[in-house]
């Protein structure tokens, strides 16, 4: 029997340990098939530091789904991964150890990364367990582990053999800070301050000059052409001429092209290789020269002449100064514009020509869009983000990175003819920097020396395989084919993730899995929003508004945090709320105290009871709970956690605790009512099951104390009992009880104080005795006709926004007349103080008043008359 006050700190720690020790949430694949398995492709958090409150929120929502489906009879596969093979883990290691990856051999630096990441991964595990997340800890993986490296390299080889991957020397999006190529999906727009520079250019073989406006004068040494729009009549005569670049002197063609933005600057644009995506398009379309003025670290090259070796910022300042000295700088004005930056570090990206590996995307965007339509989206509106990303794609997927921490490409190149040699599938994983190629001589030219590829995969090239990794997708050497070891898991039932990585993780997973299996990787997608601070601003370290899980858990029970997490529609951002946490804490105490009372009243309740013998109010309570079970089940199936939570809480707190439990308590104590005891016990079991997915710890403690020795989280989800009841009469009766309780409170009467006479106009058939008993009514009558009730005018509310301008100084007189009740309403118009007010200028306030003896109470659709002498 639960006793004393609820001690969440002790209870929660106890069950977190026991759930792990007892393998409560382990996945049993010994007798499971596609119908009984429920698989969750949970996101592997990036190992870039400590877990934040957003991780806690996202995984808690996933846990609601896992616990609900486990109780619905599914064998739930709920793994946990650590994404520790990419730039984020590399930068973490560099920061922690104060080193640079370029100063170490790859294997040496990767070992350093492993040591740093292991510390954080142990912390991740502890925090997930402290949050009560029902992960199967035997199903964990690291994206840098040999098994995952094997899968990632196998994916590369399969796509390469299918012609879906290629290597090309081409413009690539480049981060000068991280010194690596990145994909389009890893960039974001950032509003930054800058300057427009109006620079004077000369026309070669002419004394004519024209002006170009640019935010990047440091790219002048990379200028290879000038463009004019075909509709620009004023400057059309320049087309076909050549322009001389100020300071640097190169002569470049002036060409017409419809991609020129006539609304920006002077309408004449310089093309530099490369400043942006349009420069690349012009370079390719017009077969322009290539002048690379900025290198991998964001430093100017020898093309920039005397500015060589300066950073982009330093070069910009120096070039602008020299342009001014030469008289070529006509104007400089401050602006704010959108800059494309690397989402990882916030550095403005450059476009460099590099040898990179790509996954071909642009030829199959229609198929990837259709694959997205095959999945169920929770919420549906998030499909639009997926659709918009695909429709906005401009690049194939660049998957090669110039980093040390990552999975190597299983590739060597012939030192003579550059023929590509890939590893044999059975030898994976391999590292070309330390492993030999699978051939002794080049298949193309017989040369016997090879160069290893030293790039590594983009993080997302591996993370996009998580459904296949968890399903055991691998090369079967004996069968010489790809197999999936756990076929019952694939496609996964749900992909849960944040809306911020739809274009990162979700899209790339669809691409990879669709290419490898020919089908979509998930039946459904559940997209959660972001956690905001209490002012609804995004949490960030720079703002100092980040809330850590440790900080929350030190102040509130875990179940209170889980209650808060269920408070938003899936997909919507959710502000961190101390009020929401306190509300969860109050519910825990209510559930605990109500359970103690139920246990004391129903400890010897019969295990079975003929439902035909149930008293009317007991039948009504259980039948109403049936309805609630159906509603909560539907909402949880649709991932509408907040609606399920709020509806269940309201019914438990108001209907069960405040109304029914008080009635049942009196019946048990006065007459040892078996029907009431059975109903209390039965309802309590069902409430614990319904609350279990959200309030995981307190329900486990109460379940094992009061009902069974095995976990509530392995119990079956409640099904409706199929009882019929007079719902309207029962609800009216509860409303009458509530009205009488409020009457006693307003009149400072104890709840046990007797009331002389209560008359009810409304359907409370068969519930009269229960109402009288719990509210201590001496005499109760049901009325066949409505009591004498009249609508009495209690005041007139003026709309001063209309009355003031119309009547001005007469307003005080109108108010005085209304106060003295010296007014009339005729045909909807108000007559007072000698003026007439139109209907839209006022509102009549009315109140229903009982004209007989006693006090009238409103109780829903019923009317209650109380006669009582204090």
N, C-alpha and C positions, 0 to 999 in steps of 0.2 A: 504494500500500500504506500503511495507517495505521502511523504510527511514533511512538515516544516515548510520553509520558503524555498522556492526554486533557486538552485545554485548552478547557473549556467556554466560558470568557469570549470567546476568539477565535472559536471555531467558531460559537457561537450568534449573535453579532453579525454574522458574515459571512452566514449564511443568512437572517437576518431582513432584511438589506438586499437580498440577491439575490432572495428571494421577491417582494419588492415591485417591484424593478427588472425582473424577468423576467415579471411578471404571472402567477405560478405559480397563483394561486387565482382568476383572473378568470372571470367567468361568461360563457359564450359562448351567446347566444340565437339564433345564426344557423341552427342545425339541431337545435333541441331541442323536445321536445313534453312533454305531461303525464307520459308514461311515463319519460322520461329525465331530467327536471328533478327536483331535490330542493331544496325551498325552506325556509329557516329564517327565522322571524319573530323575529329577535334583538331583545332589549330595548334601546331607546335609553336609556342612563344619564342620569339627571337631572343637569344641569349646576349643581351646588350646591357644588362644591368639588373636591378631588382624588379620584381613584379610590381605593377601599379594597380590602382583600384579598377582601372578598365579591364585588366585581366580577370580580377576577381568577379566583376560584374558579368563579363562574357561567359566565363566558365560556370557561374552559378545558373545562368539561363540554360546552358547545356545540361547541367545536372538535373534541372526540373524535368527535361525531356527524358533523360536516362532513367530517373527514378520512376516516373510515371509509366514508361513502357516496360520496365522491369516488373512492376506490380501488375501490369496488364498481361503478364505471362510470356513476355519476350525474353530471350537470352541476349542481354545487352552487351555489345562490344564497345567499350568506352576507353580508348587508349590515351596515352599522353606522350607527346614528343618534345624534343628540344631542338630548335632550329639553330645550330651552332656551327655552320660551315661557311658563313659569308662575311661581308664587309662589317656588319655590326659586331660580330664576335672578334674580328680582327682589331677593330678600333677600340673595343673594350680592353683587349689584351695590351695594346700599345699604351693606353691610358693607365691601366693598372700597374704595368711594369716599367713605364716610362721608356719605351723602346720604339724603334721603327722597323716594320717588317722587312724593308729593303736591306737591312743590315744583317740578315740571317738567311741561311739556306732554308728552303721551303719546309723540309721535314723538321728542322730544328724549331722554326717558328711555329709550325703547327702543333708541336708538342707543348710549346709554351701556351698556345691557345687552349689546348685540352685541359691543362692544369688550372687555368683561370676559369674556364667554363664549368669544370666539374664542381667548383665551389658554388657557383651561382645555380647550377642545376640541382644540387642538394638543397639549396635554399628554396628553389621553385617547388620541389617535391614536398618539403615541409609545409610551405604556405598553402599549397593545394589541399593537403590533408587537413590542415588547420581550418580550412573553409568548409570541410565536410563534403568535398566533391567526390562523387562515387566512382572514381576512376579505378580501373583494374591495373594495379601497379606492376603486374606481371607483363602487361602489354605496353611497354615503354620503348622508345627508340630515340636515337640521336641522328641528325641528318649528316653527321660526319663519320658515323660508324661504318665499318667495312661492309656490312650488309646493305646499308643504304647507298654507299658509294657504288656498290655492285649494281644496284637497281638503276641508279642515275646514269652510270656509264652504259648499261645495257639499253636504256631508253635512247641515248645518243646514237648508239650503233644501229638500232632498229630504225630510227627516223632517217639516219644517213643513208642506210640501204634502201629505204623507201623513197629517197629523193626529196625529203622534206627539210633537209638541212644543207647548208652550203657555206663555204668560206669565201669571203670577198674583201678586196681592198676597196673600201668605200667610206664616205663620210659616216662617222659614228658620233653619237652623243657622248660627251666626255666630261667627267668631273675633275677639274684641276686639283681640288683639295684631296680627293681620294685617289687620284691618278689612275683611274680606270674608266673603261667604257661602261655605260649604263644603258638600260632600255628606256623606251618612251614612258613606260609605266612607272619608272622610278623618278620621274620629274614631276614638279608641280609649279603652279604659277604663284609668284610672290610680288605684291605691290611694293615697289621701291622708289626712292627718290633718285632723280638723275638730272641730266641737262640735255637740251637740244642745242647742237652747235651748227650754226649756219656757216658753211665753208664755201669759199669761192673757188670754182674750178675753171680752167682755161680750155677753150677749144683749140686743138692743134691746127696750125696753118690759118689761124684767124685771130683777130683781136677780140672776138666775142668771149664773154664770160657767162657762167650760170652758177646757181647756188644749189647746194645739196645740204639738207638738214639730217644730222645723224646723232645718235646717242653714243656711238662707239668710234670716235676719231682714231683710237689706237689700231683700228683695222685698216686704216688708209694704206699701209704697205701691202695688204693682201687684196687690194682692189683690183679686179680683173675686167670690169665692165661697168657701164652706166646705162640705166634703163629709163625709157620714157613710155608712157601709156599711149596706145594707138589713138585714143580720143583726145589726147592733149594737143589741141591745135596750136597753142602758143609756142610749144617747144618741139613741134613735129619736124621743123627744119633742121634740128640737131641730129636726127636719126641718120646714120650712115657716116657721120663724122667721127673723129677721135677726140678723147679728152685727155688732158695731162693732169696727173694727180699732184696736188700741192705737196711740197716738202720732199716727196719721194720720186717724182718725175716720170714714173712709168706712163706710157701712152696706151689707152684702152679704148675699145670700140663703144660707140653709143648705139644702143639697140632698142627697138620697140618691143613691148611685151605687155599683155593685158593684166598681168599679176601686179603691176605697179599700183600702189594705193594713192589715188589722186588727192585724197583728203588729208594726208599726213605730210607735214613739212612743205617743201617746195613742189612736190609732185614728181621730182626727178630723184632717182634712187641709185646709189652705188651698190654693186654686187661684190662682195668679198668672200674669199674661200677660207673659212665659212663663218658667217655671222648668225644665220638662222636657217630655218627649213626652206624659205624661199630662195636664199642664195644657192642652196644645194639643187633645187629644182632648176634654176637658171643655168647653173654649171653643167647639169646633165643635158638640158634641152638645147643649149646653144654651143656645146662642146668648147667651153671656155678653158683658159689656162688655169693651172693650179699654183697658188702662191700661199704657202703655209707660214703665217706670221706669228702664231702662238703655239707653243709646244705643250707637252703632256702636263707640265706643272704650272701652266698659265703664264709662262715667261716668253717674252718676244724672241724670235729667232733671228738669224743673220739676214733674213729678208728685210728686217726693219732697220738695217744699217746701224747708225749710231745709237739707236735705242735698244739694240740687242742686249739681252740679259735683264732688262727691266720687267717687273711684274706688269700685268695689264693695267692696274691702277696707276702705277708709277709712270708707265708709258703714256697713258691718257693725259695725265697732268703735264708731262713734258711736251708732248706733241701739241696740245692746246696752247701752251705758252709760246711755242715756236711759230705756230700758225698766226697767233696774235702779233708777234714781232714782224712777221712777213706781210701782214696786212690781209691775210686770207681768211682770218676769223672775223666774220661780219657781226655775229651776235651769239650770245650764250644765255639761255634762259632755263630756269628750273622747271622741271615737270615731275609728275609721278606716272610711272608706267609699269606694265606687267613684265616681269623677268622670269624666265624659265630657270628653275634651280633644282639641284639634286635634293630629293626629299630627305635623304639621310643626314646631310650636313648643312643644307641651306646655301651651298655655294652655287653661283651662277654657272650654268653649263656652257661648254664650248662645243664646236663641231670640228673634229679632226679626222683626217683620212688614216684609217688603220685597217690591218688585216683582222677581221672579226668573223666569228661563227654566228650564223643566223638560223632560226627556225622560220620557215616560210609560213606566213599568215594571210597576207593580203589576197591570195587567190581563193581562200576558203571562208571568207568572213560570213557569207550567207549561210554556210553549213554550221558554223559556230553559233550564229544567231539562232538558227532553228534548234540546235542542241539545247540552247538556253531555254527555249520555249517548252521543251519536253519536260522540264523540271517544275515542280510546284514551288512557288516563291512565297515565303512568309517574311514580311508582307509583300503583297503582289506588286506594290509600287516600286520595289527595288529592282525589278526586272528592267525598268527604264534606264537605270544607271548602267547595267550590263549592256543594254542595247546601244546607249549613247557612246559607250567606250568603243564598242566594235565599229560603229559607224564613223567614229572619228579617227580610227587607226590610219597612220600615214607611213609607218615603218614595219618591216618584218621584225621579229623578236631577236634582238642581239643577246646571245647567251654566253659570250666569252668575257672574262674579267681578268684584269691585270693585277691580281692580288696573290697573296700567299696562302691565306686561309680559305680553302675551298676544295672541291672535288676536281681532280685533274681531268682534262680531256684525254681519252684513251687513244691518242693520235701521235704518229711520227710522220716526218716528211723526208722524202729522198733528198739528200744533200745536193744532188745534181739536177734532177728534173722536177723537184718539189711534188712528186706524186704522193698522195695521201695514203698512209697505211694505218688501219685501225686494228685494235686488239681483237683477239679471238674471244668469243663470248665466255667460253669455259675458263678463261684465265682471269676474269674480272674479280676484284678491282685491280687496276694497275696504276702505276705512276711513271709516265714516260721519262721523268728526270732520273729515275733510278732503275727502271725495268727496261729490258731489251725489247725491241719490236718482235712481232711474231714471225718475221721472215728474215733471212740472211742477206738477201739481195732484193733490189727494187724490182717489182713485177713488170715495170714499164721499160727500164733501161739497164737493169742488171748492176747498177751501182750498189756498193756494199756499205755505204755510210749514210746514217740517218740523223736528222735533227729532231729532238723531242719538242712537242708543243708544251710551252710552259704556262699557258693561260689555264685558268680554272673556270668551272661553270658558275654562271649567275646563280645566286641562292634560290631564286624562284624556279630555275630549271630542275631543281631537286624537290623543293617543297610542293611543286605541282604534281608530284607523284604520290602524295601521301595515301590516297585510296588504294593504289596498286601496291605500295610498300606494305601497308597493313593487311592487305588481302593475300600477300605472299606471291606476288607476280615475279617470276624468275625464269631463267633459262634452264630447261631440263636437258642435260647433256646426253642422257641415254636416248630420250625421245627426239632430241634435236629440234625442240620447239619451245615456245613460251608456254608456261603453265601458270594457273592461279591456284595456289594451295588451298585457300579458303574461299571457295566459290560462293558459299552462302552469304558472304559479306558484300559481294560486289554485284551490282552497283550499291553504294552505301545508301542507307535510308535517309540520312540527313547530313548536310554540310552546314555547320554553324560557324559564323564568322562576323566580323565587323563590316559596316558598309564602306569603311575607308580602304579596304583591300579587295573590293570586288574586281577591280581591273588588275590588281597584282595576282592574288592567289586564286580566286575563283575562275577568272577567265583562262589563266594559264593551265589550271588543272583540267578544265573542260577541253582545252586544245590537246594536251598531252594524252589524256585518257581516251579521248575520242579517236585520236590517231592510232593508239595502240590496241584498242578493243573494238572500235566501231560503234560504241554506245556511250551515252552520257554517264558520268561517274556517280551521280546522286539521283535519288528519287525526288528529294526536296532540298531547298536551301532556306536556312533560317538566318536572317540578317539582323544583328543587334546594332543599336546606336552607340554613341559615345557617352562616357560619363563626363558631365560638366560640373563646374563648381556651383556653389549655392547661388551665384549671380548669373548662372547659365552661360558662363564663359568656359571655353575649352581649357582643360588643365594642362599646364606646361611648367617646366622647371624654371624657365625665365620669368614667368609671372609669379612664381612662388606659391601657386595655388594647388599644387599636387597633394592628393591625399593618399597615404600609403595604407595597405591592408593592416599592417601592424598597428598603426595609429587608431584605426577604427576598432579593431579587435581588443585593444587595451581598454576601450570605453564601453563597448556594447557586446552583447552575446552574438555569436555567429548567426544564430537563427533570426535575430533581429535584422542583421545585414541581408540575409536571404529574403526576409519579408520585404525589405526596402527594394531589393533587386527586382522583385516581381511587380513593382509599382508602375511600370511603363508599358505602353504598347510596343511590341517587338518592332524594331526598326527605328523607333524614335529615340532621340538623345534623352538621357535621364540625369537631372541635376542631383548631385550629392546632397542629402537632406538629413540633418540631425533630427528634424521633426519626424521624418519617415522611420528613422531608426528607433526613436522613442515609441512610436506607435507599434512597431514590431515587438518591442520589449514589453509593452502593456499587454499585447495579445498573449505572449508567453505566460505572463503571470495569470491572466484570465483563464487560459487553458489549464494551467497547473492547478489553480485553486478550484476550478469547476470539477476537474478530475478527482481531486481529493473528496469533494462532496459527493460526486457520483459513486466513488468507491465505498464511502461510508454508508451510503443508502442502498447499494446494490451488491454488496459483497457476497450475499447468499442468493443472488438472483437465479431463477431457474435457467438452465442452459437452453431449454426449448420451451415454447409456449404456443398454444393453439391460437393462431392469429384471429380466428373467429371470435375468441373470447376477449380480445383486447378492448379496453375501454375506448370510448369514442375519441377522447383527446389523445390517447396513446397512438391509436390508429392514425389520427390526423398528423401527429408529429412524425411518425415513421414514413407515412405516405408523402408528406412534404419534403422529408429528407431524401426520399426517392427522386423527387423532381430535382432537388439540388444536386444529387449525384449525376443525373443525366446532364444537367447544365454545366457543372464543373468539368465533367469528362469531355464534353464537346469543346469547351474553351481551351482545355489543355491540349486536346488533339490539334486545335487550330493555332496553338502557340499564343493564345490570348491570356497570358499569365495574370495580368492585372485584373481582368474581368473575373477570372476564376478565383483569385485571391480575395477580392473585395466582396464578391457575392457570398463566398463561403464564410468569411469573417462576419458579415452582417447577419447571416442566418444563425451562426453559432452564438454570437454575442447577444443579439437582440431576442431572437425567437426562442432559442434553446435555453440560454443562461438566464436572461432577464424574465422570461415568461414561463416556459414549460418547466424548467428545473425547480422554480419556486412552487409551482402547483404540485409536481411530483413529490417534492420533499415533504410537503404537508401530508399528502396521501400515504406515503410510506411510514412516516413517523406516527400518524394517528391510527392507521389501520393495516400497516404492513402489507400494502397493496402489491400483489405479485405482478399484475399487469404493468404497474408503474416501474417496478424494479427491473423487469425484463426489458422494458422500453429504454430505460436509462442505460443499461449495460449494452444493449444492441446499438443504440444511437452513438454511444461513446466510442465503441469499436470502429464504427463507420466514420465518425469525425476524425479519429486519429489517422485512419488510412487516407482520408481526403487531404488532411493537412501535411501528410508525410513528405511529399515531394518538395514542399517549400520549407516547412519547419522540421528539418531532418532529425535534429538531436532530441528535442523535447518529446517528440512523438515516439521516438525509439525508447526513451527512458520510461514513459508512461505505459507504452505497449507491453514492455517486458515486466514491468511491475504489476500491471493489472490484468493482462490477458494471456500472453503466450511467452515461452522462453526463446522462440526464434524471432528473427528480426522482422519488424513491421515492413521493412523495405523488401523483404522476400515474401510478404503476405500478398494475397490476391486483391486486386482492386475491387471495391464494393460494387455489386450489381443491384439494381432496384429489386425490392422484395415483391413488387406487384400488388401492393395494397391499394384498396380504394377507400376514399374518405370524402367527407363533405368539406372540401377545401375552403369554400366561401364562409361557411359557418365557423370553422376553426380560426381562420384569419380574422374574422370579425370579433370572435371571442378574445383573441390575443390583443386586438386593438382596444377592446373594452378594458382588459386588465391593465394595459399601458396607460389608458386615460385615467383610470382610478388610482394607479400608482402616482401619476403626476398630481392628481387632486390632493392626495395625502401629503405629498412633498410640498406643494404650494401652500397648504394649510398647516404645515408644521405638525402633521400627525405621524405617528410611527406606523410602519407597514403592518403591524399587528393590531392597530386600533380598529375597533368595530365601526361599521357604517350602518346607520339605521335602515335606510331604504334605497335601493337602486332600481331604476326602471330603464329598460333597454328597448329602443325601437330599432330592430335589426335582427338578422338571422343568426341566432346563437343556439340553435336547437341542439339539445343533448349536451351543451357545455355550461349550462347554468350552474350546476353544482360545483364545477371546477372554478368558475369565476367567483362564486360566493365563498368557497373554501379558502382560496389563496388570498383574497382581499378582505376576508372577515366581514362579509355582508350579512346583516341580520335578516333582511327580507329582500327578495329579488323578484321583479316582475318583468315579463316581456309584454310590450305594448303592440296591439294589432294596428293602431293608427298613430300617425306621427303626432307628437305633442304640439301644443300651440306655440309656433315659432314665427316671429315676424322679422322682416329685414328692417333695421333701424338705421337711419342716416346718422353717422357719427362725425361727419365733417365734410368739408369741400377742399380739395387740393387744387390750387391755382397753378397754371403754367405761366410763370412770370416772364418767360422769354416772349410770350405772345401778349399777355395782359399788360405788362409794363409799357411797351412801345405804343399800345393802343390807347390806354387810359391815363398814363402818366401820373399826375398829382392826385387823381381820383382813387388810386390803388388803396391808400390807407382807409378811405371811406368804405370801399368794398370789403376790406378785411374786417372792419368793425361791424358791418352788417352781417357778415358770415358768423363772426364770433357771437353776436346777439341772436343768431338764428332768424334774422329778419331778411329772408330771401325766399324766392319761389323758383321752381323749375317747371317751365311750360314748353312742350314740344321740343324738349332737348336743350332749350336755352335757359341760361341762369339770369334771373332778374334780381339785382341787389343795388342799393344806394343810387337808384334812379338810372342805372345803365343796364344794358343787355349784353351778356357774354355768350359768344358762339360755343357750340359743343366741344370744339377742340381746345378751348381755353381752360377747361377745368375737368376734374374727375370727382365724382361723388363717391365718398367712402361710406361703406355700409357694413353692418355687423348683424349676424343672426342673434336674436335674443328670445329666450324662453319667457313666456308670459305667465306661466303658472308658478306653483310653489316649488322651491328647490333650485339647484344650480345645474345648468346644462353643460355637458362636456361633449366635445367632438371626438369621435372614435372611428376614424375612417368614414365609411358610409353609414355608420350607426350613430344614433343619438342616445346619450346617456343622461338621465336625470338623477341627481343625488340629493337625497333629503337626509340631513344629519344635524343633530344638535350637539354643539361642542360642550 
